[in-house]
Amino acid sequence: MEDGFRENRSDEAAALRSGIERNRGFAGLREFIPRKEIFPSAFVIPWRGLATARQVKMDFYMSSPGLIAEKYRPPPPPLPFFQRWFTRQGWRLKKKYLMDMLKTAYCLAKLRKKHKGYNQKVFYREATDLYKEINKLSAAGDLGKLRRLVTEHFFSVIKNQIKQRQAAYSRVHWEMVGQIKLMRTLQGRLIGIDRKDLDNAFVQITLRIQSNQIFAAYDKNNNIIKGDLEKPLLVEDIWIFEKHLTRPDSTWRLCGQLNF
């Protein structure tokens, strides 16, 4: 299992509830809950929008399912020892933690099997480059280049975000100070039309990203009305990256943002 995923989930929950300023992303994504089936088919979440496609023999390629397989939820605060081991609530939480861990392990194992060159170090490097580029292009309002880096569904979301920002400010400045301070895998999920057919499945990996950033918004007179060029902020983002599981020419794209 990936090293980043094995770290203490209670520490992640505490950080997500902390006062660290977070970038407000898209949280209204539809959530699909997998049916209770035996490992491993239970860990491939069906895309019900094309369920009828199973009845027709055809070859087609989906660029993206257009939704989030399962939205990540931070773990609750740890229960006291007695409640954790001797109550139904405690055992339910243990079962959920185990299932979440197995789903992520299964997803990453399939990804390593189908993409021989995949490893966490390479993926984190690609995710870092995407993170910087998407933030930079978003600040510049460059929708043409953004279209290649995000999924079709999320492009409409980020387009609306840019439109609202342009209505409020004349221009904005964004830059990341130094390197990524923290990048951690929160969960991995598979989503597809058919649980048993991985040829049309997609991988979605949720990352927690922390970095120091400078943000400044200007009015039409070129005065800073929000932010400060001299004061970097510690920003935490929850981004979801998506990739086709089997196509060798597929690339990672941003398919969602979450905030807590």
Salt bridges, closest charged atoms under 4 A:
GLU2 OE2 - ARG112 NH1 2.96
ASP3 OD1 - ARG6 NH2 2.18
GLU7 OE1 - ARG184 NH2 2.47
GLU12 OE2 - ARG184 NH1 3.98
GLU31 OE1 - ARG73 NH2 2.74
GLU37 OE2 - ARG35 NH2 3.29
GLU37 OE2 - ARG195 NE 3.72
GLU70 OE1 - LYS103 NZ 3.36
GLU70 OE1 - ARG189 NE 2.93
ASP100 OD2 - ARG9 NH2 3.85
ASP100 OD2 - LYS96 NZ 2.79
ASP100 OD1 - ARG189 NH2 3.35
GLU152 OE1 - ARG253 NH2 3.35
GLU175 OE2 - HIS173 NE2 2.88
GLU236 OE2 - ARG22 NE 3.48
GLU236 OE1 - ARG208 NE 3.00
ASP249 OD2 - ARG247 NH2 3.26
